[in-house]
Amino acid sequence: QVQLAESGGGLVQAGDSLRLSCAASGRTVSNYTMAWFRQAPGREREFVATISNTGERTYYEGSVKGRFTISRDNSINTMFLQMTSLKPEDTAVYYCALRASLWATISRFINDYNYWGQGTQVTVSS
């Protein structure tokens, strides 16, 4: 089993930055693709960014590309999401996820991910 715990959310103003963290426990995650998703009130959970097990490959949803950066530090079993130039439409609960297939490729599809954290709230005021 893998446990994922997000942190770093909060209330910020438009244009500000935040850095989210996702700490994994129960398994070394260095062999697994991970990702960030988000869910705004009244909307379905949507893909934000994904990163390969080594961190060499990343992929972003169009509206965050150039503003958000996904990264990971396998030595501490942690993934990050650096968010800059935040907009009110970025307001959502942000979830980290892990794809349990060994060395699986990066994916934007929610059904490819097997383990999820509880989420951290990000609120961006205008």
Buried (B, 14 or more C-beta within 10 A) or exposed (E): EBEBBBEBBEEBEEEBEBEBBBBBEEBEBBBBBBBBBBBBEEEEBBBBBBBBBEBEEBBBBEEBEEBBBBBBEBEEBBBBBBBBEBBEEBBBBBBBBBBBEEEBEBBBEBEBBEBBBEBBEBBBEE
